[in-house]
Structure formats: C-alpha cells, structure tokens
C-alpha cells in the first residue's frame, strides 16, 4: 500500500490569523480587572502556549496564581464568544490547502486550544480542507509535547518520514523536534525570523505559495546523493592493496584501504594514497573529478601527488575545499576554496556544504563535512571523536538522511585513539543524544567507515563479523567499493 503523505499545521499564527481577536479579548479582561492594556505586539509575544500562559504573561508581574486562574477563566469565556470577529485565514492558505489535497497529501491541524474550539474554527474557516484536527484533550500534554502530533500520525497510520510539521513559533519548532518530524517555519505569524532561527528552524517561508513548494519538496524527496567508498580503513596500509599486492586491482571485503569516497560521480571526499588506484578500479576517469573536499590533511586522507594527478587530468581547474586555516601547497591547476566554521557555501556541484570543526589533531585542520541537496542531508564525519559543542548544536533539527561515521576504535575500551576517534560504545551513546536533538531520526541511515583492523583497534577480523556485531544497532558497515544512495 502506498505510504500516506501528511502535512500537519499549527493553527493560530500559521493558517489562521487570530491575533486581533486574542488582543481584544485580552484587553477586555485586563480592563475589567483594572490592569494596563497590552499592545498587539505584546500579545503577539505572549501567545503560543495556550490561554493560561497568555493570562500569566499579560497580567502585571507578581499577580497571584488564584487571580491568574480567574483571568484565564474569563479570557476563555470571552474569547469563545468573540473568536470570529476579526479572525481570518492568512492570504493564500486556503488555495495552498486545496492544492495539497489535490496532490494526494493528507492535511491536519493541531492546537493548544480546547479540542471543540479547534473543530469549530476548522469547520468555520477551512470547511473540507483539513482531514483531521486535534486540540487540547484530557490526559494529553499540550505542545511542545508531541502528544497531538502523535495522535494525528496514529489517526492516519502515517510514518514520521512521510510527514512534515508547519508552525510559526519556537513552541512549534520544539513540538516538531520532540515528535521527530521535519519542520517548516512560516514568517507571517507570531514570531520573527531571528526568534525562529534561534529555535533551530532551518526551512523558512514568507508566503503560502512558497510554503506549498517547500511542503512538496519535503514530502516527495528524490535521491540527491550517491556515495562510493573508495576506502574504509585507517592509516594502516594493507600490503594486499599496495602495488604488486593480491588486491591491487580489485576490491575485497577483507581489505580496507585508507578512507576516501566518491560523491555524486565527480566529487572526492579526501584524496589519499589509494584514491587514484581505487578510482581506476571502479572505472572512473580522473578527468571527471571536479572537486575534492578534505576532512583533514593527515597522510592517510591527503597526498599532494594524488591531488596533482587528479588536477593534471582535468581541463578546468580542480576545486579543492578545505578548512579556512589549512596550510596547503601550490599545485598546478588547483583552485583553493576555504570553508569557514559553520558557514554554509553553495558549490558549483549543485549542493551546499558546511565545514564543521571536529575533535581530532588540530595541526591537520580537521572538519566534518555537512552536505545539503534538495531536502536531503548527509554528514561525512571522519576523523573525530564525540562532537564539539558548536558542531553538535549546529546540526540540531537537521534530520540527517545519511551519517557516515568515524568508527576507528570499535569495541576496544583501552585504545588511546578514543581521544580523537569513536568507539562503538561512544557511537551508541551519541546516537541517543543526536536523536533527542532531531539530528537523527527513525529513518536516518548510519554508515560506519574509517574502521580499524583487528590488530590495532579491537574490531572483529571480518566484514561479516562486524556486521553481526552491530546488527542490533541497525548500523551499515561500509567496505571498499560499497555504494549507498540517499
């Protein structure tokens, strides 16, 4: 059966402009109690967490809880009777909802308003445009708890990977994060762009037409990345892959060359001692390589002579991307591009790339590489141990499709390399933390590379045994010549 595609919308500030009626109701109650009235911009900042929170925020500081409770009861009653005076859908929203439904997308709205009020507003302003709605229900926590979103997913039997959440506030961003959904923020609602970006919103829309396009892009995502592993090992050089060795001219799962990869057929990630020969094995002409992205300049990931060979084969200058402070020699037909930490760059390759500092020997200028194309997100994270604070929080809410992860140390608890490389127990701990920050989701693929051999890092000796070891984790174990798409 075809997977259900689902768009879940917040109500107030996202599809329905309720601010004027909320402001009028608030000032009616404030005036009744002899409190100063509030401006529409003040009320804009106060809303988003239900009427009780609005009541707490709009009354003078120090107001006792009993009075706040009375204010909330009066506000609820007055607003219920006057909620449709100035309220109206935002421009273009109804047309957008019609187009989504015409494209076969199910639509729902969720709100912290009481459930009956949500249903009433849904039918009043969006008759036939929402398939389902959820408001405040007894026994269910309000947003940013994920309860209302889960109720929608359960109702449709939809998977998280086939749903997107749309909202206008930091509460909405946190709701989507807690539910593990991709999110889109709108800029016409109750919060400004700076507030939403601070809440880790990465997709922002300025009008309903743009929102429709963004929803379609998220829900009907095509494959954007193809990665071919040219090597999946560490600095150790297996003699069988060296010139004259048994595996010089072919890949074998028992042999791991120094780590590098081919991205989308024309971009290299690292260019080390085996990269040129690995390209020959897969039949990729050096002349087709346009870019090299370096994770760092340690000898197993970077060889000047290999870069020179690739550069010499091309008619156009070879673009080399590396950390902004990296020391790199002059090589003929090479064009250097510097990646500042956490600054995203649009590349001629058709995707965005961001360099993220990693925890590795700094004299080799290490960084993780974060690639974005369409709605797909790939993090190539080798070499490094754990994650630096700034990198960790930059990735928040990125919902990676593919994480290619440094797996040097394996299950060896005594290995000194844990200061700059991951062990399997470390990865298991980080996975849970990354899931809590919406960096990894249920459908994210974790692919292990930079895998140490049995003589140095405690890994089991064969590809099959490593796969069996991490089968409960669902990790993919890369090997030389392995291909993966996302």
C-alpha positions in Angstrom: 0.0 0.0 0.0 1.3 3.5 -0.9 2.7 5.5 2.1 0.5 8.3 3.3 1.9 11.8 2.8 0.9 14.1 5.6 1.2 17.9 6.3 0.4 18.9 10.0 -0.2 22.5 10.6 -0.3 24.6 13.8 -3.5 26.7 13.8 -3.0 30.2 15.4 -0.4 32.2 13.5 0.2 29.6 10.9 -3.1 29.1 9.0 -5.4 31.3 11.0 -4.8 35.0 11.9 -6.4 35.2 15.3 -4.1 37.9 16.8 -6.6 40.8 16.7 -9.4 38.8 18.4 -6.9 37.5 21.0 -5.7 41.0 21.7 -9.3 42.4 22.0 -10.3 39.6 24.4 -7.1 40.0 26.5 -7.7 43.8 26.8 -11.3 43.3 27.7 -10.3 41.1 30.7 -7.4 43.3 31.7 -9.5 46.4 31.7 -12.2 44.6 33.7 -9.6 43.9 36.4 -8.1 47.4 36.3 -4.8 46.2 34.7 -3.0 48.1 31.9 -4.0 47.1 28.5 -1.5 45.4 26.1 -0.5 46.3 22.6 -1.0 43.8 19.7 2.8 43.3 19.5 2.9 42.4 23.2 0.1 39.9 22.8 2.0 38.5 19.7 4.9 37.7 22.0 2.7 36.2 24.7 0.7 33.7 22.7 1.7 30.2 21.6 1.3 28.1 24.7 -2.4 28.2 25.5 -4.6 30.7 27.2 -3.3 30.0 30.7 0.2 31.0 29.7 -1.2 34.0 27.9 -3.0 35.0 31.1 0.2 34.6 33.1 2.2 36.8 30.7 -0.3 39.6 30.2 -1.2 40.4 33.8 1.2 42.6 35.9 4.3 40.8 37.3 3.6 39.3 40.7 -0.1 38.6 40.2 -1.1 35.7 42.4 -2.0 32.3 41.0 -5.6 32.5 42.0 -6.1 35.8 40.2 -4.4 34.4 37.1 -6.7 31.5 37.2 -9.7 33.8 37.3 -8.3 35.9 34.5 -7.8 32.8 32.4 -11.4 31.6 33.0 -12.8 35.0 32.0 -10.5 35.2 29.0 -11.6 31.7 27.9 -15.3 32.6 28.1 -15.0 35.9 26.4 -12.7 34.7 23.6 -15.0 31.7 22.9 -17.9 34.2 22.4 -15.8 36.6 20.3 -13.3 34.5 18.5 -14.7 35.1 15.0 -14.9 38.9 14.9 -11.7 39.7 13.1 -10.2 36.3 12.7 -9.5 35.1 9.1 -7.2 32.7 7.2 -3.9 34.1 6.1 -3.6 35.1 2.4 -3.3 32.1 0.1 -3.7 29.5 2.8 -6.9 28.0 1.6 -5.7 27.8 -2.0 -2.5 26.1 -0.7 -4.5 23.5 1.3 -6.7 22.8 -1.8 -3.5 22.2 -3.9 -2.0 19.9 -1.3 -5.1 17.8 -1.1 -5.3 17.7 -4.9 -1.8 16.3 -4.8 -2.9 13.5 -2.5 -1.5 14.9 0.7 -3.5 14.5 3.9 -3.8 17.6 6.0 -4.3 18.1 9.7 -4.1 20.9 12.2 -3.1 20.8 15.9 -3.5 23.4 18.5 -3.4 24.1 22.2 -6.9 25.4 22.1 -9.6 23.1 23.5 -10.5 20.4 21.1 -14.0 21.5 20.5 -12.9 25.1 19.7 -10.3 23.7 17.2 -13.0 21.7 15.4 -15.3 24.7 15.3 -12.7 27.0 13.8 -11.6 24.3 11.4 -15.2 23.9 10.0 -15.8 27.7 10.1 -12.8 28.8 8.1 -11.5 25.6 6.4 -14.5 23.5 5.6 -13.4 20.4 3.7 -9.7 21.5 3.7 -8.4 19.6 6.8 -8.8 15.8 7.1 -8.4 15.9 10.9 -7.7 18.2 13.8 -6.5 17.8 17.4 -6.8 20.3 20.2 -6.3 20.1 23.9 -7.7 16.8 25.2 -7.9 15.4 28.7 -4.9 13.2 29.5 -2.8 14.6 26.6 0.0 17.1 27.2 -0.1 20.4 25.3 2.5 21.4 22.8 5.5 21.4 22.8 4.9 17.8 24.0 4.4 15.6 20.9 1.1 14.1 22.0 -1.1 16.0 19.5 1.2 15.2 16.6 1.3 11.5 17.6 -2.5 11.5 17.7 -2.5 12.7 14.1 0.1 10.2 13.0 -1.9 7.4 14.6 -5.2 8.5 13.1 -3.8 8.3 9.6 -1.4 5.4 10.2 1.4 7.6 8.8 5.1 7.2 9.2 7.2 10.1 10.6 9.4 10.1 7.5 6.2 10.8 5.4 5.0 13.7 7.5 6.0 17.4 7.9 5.1 19.9 10.6 4.4 23.5 9.9 4.3 26.3 12.5 5.1 29.9 13.4 6.7 29.8 16.8 9.5 28.4 18.9 6.9 26.2 20.6 6.1 24.7 17.2 9.7 24.1 16.4 10.1 22.3 19.7 6.9 20.3 19.1 8.3 19.0 15.8 11.6 18.3 17.3 10.0 16.3 20.2 7.9 14.4 17.7 10.9 13.7 15.4 9.3 15.3 12.4 10.8 17.6 9.7 9.6 21.1 10.2 8.9 24.3 8.2 8.6 27.7 9.8 6.4 30.5 8.5 7.3 34.1 8.9 3.8 35.7 8.8 2.8 34.5 12.2 3.5 35.4 15.9 7.3 35.2 15.8 10.0 36.9 13.8 12.8 35.3 11.8 15.5 35.8 14.4 13.4 34.0 17.1 12.7 31.1 14.7 16.3 30.7 13.7 17.3 30.8 17.4 14.8 27.9 17.8 16.8 26.0 15.1 14.3 26.5 12.3 16.1 25.7 9.0 13.3 26.0 6.5 11.5 29.4 6.5 8.7 30.6 4.2 7.4 34.1 3.5 4.2 33.3 1.7 1.7 30.5 1.1 2.9 29.7 -2.4 6.5 29.2 -1.1 5.2 27.1 1.7 3.3 24.8 -0.7 6.5 24.3 -2.7 8.5 23.6 0.4 6.0 21.0 1.6 6.0 19.3 -1.7 9.9 19.2 -1.7 9.9 17.7 1.8 7.3 15.0 1.2 8.3 14.0 -2.3 12.0 13.9 -2.0 14.2 12.4 -4.7 17.6 10.8 -4.2 20.3 13.5 -4.1 23.5 11.8 -3.1 25.4 8.7 -4.3 28.4 7.7 -2.3 31.0 5.2 -3.4 33.5 4.2 -0.7 37.0 4.1 -2.3 38.5 3.1 1.0 37.1 2.4 4.5 40.2 1.8 6.6 42.5 3.8 8.9 46.1 5.0 8.4 47.3 1.4 8.4 48.2 0.3 4.8 47.3 -3.3 4.0 50.0 -4.7 1.8 47.5 -6.6 -0.3 46.2 -3.3 -1.7 49.7 -1.9 -2.4 51.3 -2.2 -5.9 52.1 -5.8 -6.5 49.6 -7.0 -3.8 46.9 -9.5 -4.4 44.2 -6.9 -4.3 45.9 -4.1 -6.1 43.4 -4.1 -9.0 40.2 -5.1 -7.3 38.2 -4.6 -4.1 37.8 -7.4 -1.5 35.8 -7.2 1.7 38.8 -8.4 3.7 41.0 -5.5 2.6 40.5 -1.9 3.8 42.3 1.0 2.0 42.7 4.4 3.7 39.4 6.2 3.8 38.1 8.3 0.9 34.9 8.4 -1.1 33.4 9.5 -4.4 30.3 11.7 -4.1 27.8 12.0 -7.0 30.3 10.8 -9.6 32.5 13.9 -9.7 33.5 14.9 -6.2 36.0 13.3 -3.9 35.9 13.3 -0.2 39.6 13.1 0.7 42.3 12.2 -1.7 44.9 9.9 -0.1 47.4 7.2 -1.0 44.8 4.8 -2.5 42.3 7.2 -4.0 43.7 7.2 -7.6 44.0 3.5 -7.8 40.5 3.0 -6.3 39.1 5.3 -9.0 40.8 3.1 -11.6 39.2 0.0 -10.1 35.7 1.5 -10.5 36.5 2.8 -14.0 36.1 6.5 -13.1 38.4 8.7 -15.2 40.4 11.3 -13.3 39.3 13.9 -15.8 35.7 13.7 -14.5 36.7 14.8 -11.0 35.8 18.4 -10.5 36.1 18.9 -6.7 37.9 17.5 -3.7 36.5 18.1 -0.2 39.0 17.4 2.6 38.1 16.2 6.1 41.7 17.0 7.1 45.2 16.8 5.8 46.6 13.7 7.7 48.7 11.5 5.4 46.1 8.7 5.1 43.5 11.2 3.8 45.7 13.6 1.8 48.6 13.1 -0.6 49.8 16.0 -2.7 50.9 13.7 -5.5 47.4 12.2 -5.7 45.8 15.7 -5.8 48.3 16.7 -8.5 47.4 13.6 -10.6 43.7 14.4 -10.5 44.3 18.1 -11.2 46.6 17.3 -14.2 43.8 15.2 -15.8 41.3 17.9 -15.9 40.8 20.7 -18.5 39.3 23.1 -15.9 41.0 23.9 -12.5 40.3 21.3 -9.8 38.4 22.9 -7.0 39.8 21.9 -3.6 37.8 22.7 -0.5 39.4 22.6 3.0 39.3 24.3 6.3 39.9 28.1 6.2 43.1 28.0 8.2 44.6 24.9 6.5 48.1 25.1 5.1 48.1 23.7 1.5 50.9 23.7 -1.1 50.6 25.2 -4.5 49.6 22.5 -7.0 49.2 23.3 -10.7 45.6 23.6 -12.0 44.2 23.6 -8.4 41.8 26.3 -7.2 41.5 26.6 -3.4 38.3 27.3 -1.6 38.3 27.9 2.2 35.4 26.7 4.4 34.9 28.8 7.5 33.5 27.0 10.5 29.7 26.6 10.3 29.4 28.9 7.3 27.3 27.2 4.5 28.5 27.6 0.9 26.7 27.0 -2.4 29.0 25.0 -4.5 29.2 24.6 -8.4 28.5 20.9 -7.8 24.8 21.7 -7.1 24.7 21.2 -3.3 25.5 23.2 -0.2 28.4 22.3 2.0 29.3 23.4 5.5 32.6 22.7 7.3 32.1 21.8 11.0 35.1 21.6 13.3 35.9 18.1 14.6 37.7 16.7 17.6 41.0 15.5 16.0 44.6 16.5 15.9 44.3 20.2 15.1 47.5 20.5 13.3 45.9 18.6 10.4 42.9 21.1 10.3 40.1 18.5 10.8 36.4 19.2 10.0 33.3 17.2 9.3 31.5 17.9 6.0 27.8 18.6 6.0 26.2 18.3 2.6 22.7 19.5 1.6 20.9 19.0 -1.7 17.1 19.4 -2.1 15.7 18.0 1.1 18.5 15.5 1.7 21.2 15.9 4.3 24.5 14.0 4.5 27.1 14.3 7.2 30.5 12.8 6.5 32.0 12.7 10.0 35.6 11.3 10.0 38.1 11.8 11.6 36.9 12.8 15.1 35.7 11.7 18.5 32.4 12.7 20.0 31.4 16.1 18.7 32.4 19.6 19.5 29.8 21.8 21.2 29.3 24.2 18.3 29.1 21.4 15.7 26.6 19.5 17.9 24.2 22.4 18.1 24.7 23.5 14.5 23.3 20.1 13.4 20.2 20.4 15.7 17.0 19.6 13.7 18.9 18.7 10.6 17.3 15.2 10.5 20.2 13.6 8.6 19.3 11.1 5.8 22.8 9.6 6.0 25.5 9.8 8.7 28.9 8.5 7.6 30.6 8.0 10.9 34.2 7.5 12.1 34.3 4.0 13.6 38.0 3.6 14.2 38.2 2.1 17.7 35.4 -0.4 17.6 34.8 -2.1 20.9 38.3 -1.7 22.3 37.8 0.1 25.7 41.5 0.7 26.3 42.6 2.2 22.9 44.3 5.6 23.2 42.7 6.6 19.9 39.4 7.3 21.7 40.8 10.9 22.3 40.3 11.6 18.6 38.2 8.7 17.2 34.9 7.0 18.0 34.4 3.7 19.7 31.3 1.6 19.2 30.0 2.4 22.8 30.6 6.1 22.2 28.5 5.9 19.0 25.7 4.2 20.8 25.6 6.9 23.4 25.8 9.7 20.9 23.1 8.1 18.8 20.5 8.6 21.6 21.6 12.1 22.2 21.5 13.0 18.5 18.0 11.5 18.2 16.9 13.8 21.1 18.1 16.8 19.1 16.4 15.7 15.9 19.7 15.2 14.2 19.0 11.6 13.7 15.5 10.1 13.2 14.0 6.7 12.8 14.8 6.6 9.1 18.3 8.0 9.3 21.0 5.7 7.9 24.2 5.3 10.0 27.1 4.1 8.0 30.4 3.0 9.6 33.7 3.8 8.0 37.3 4.5 8.9 37.3 1.1 10.6 40.4 -0.1 12.4 41.8 -3.6 11.8 41.8 -6.4 14.4 45.5 -5.9 15.1 45.1 -2.2 16.1 41.7 -1.3 17.3 39.9 -4.4 18.6 37.5 -4.9 15.7 36.4 -8.4 14.8 38.5 -9.5 11.8 35.9 -9.9 9.1 33.3 -7.7 7.5 30.6 -10.3 8.3 31.5 -10.5 12.0 31.4 -6.7 12.3 28.0 -6.6 10.6 26.8 -9.2 13.0 28.2 -7.3 16.0 26.3 -4.1 15.0 23.1 -5.8 13.6 21.1 -4.9 16.8 22.1 -1.2 16.3 21.0 -1.2 12.7 24.3 0.3 11.6 25.5 -0.2 8.0 29.1 -1.3 7.7 30.8 0.1 4.7 33.6 -1.7 2.8 35.8 -0.8 -0.1 33.7 -0.4 -3.2 30.4 -0.2 -1.3 27.7 2.2 -2.7 24.9 3.9 -0.9 22.3 6.4 -2.0 20.0 8.9 -0.2 
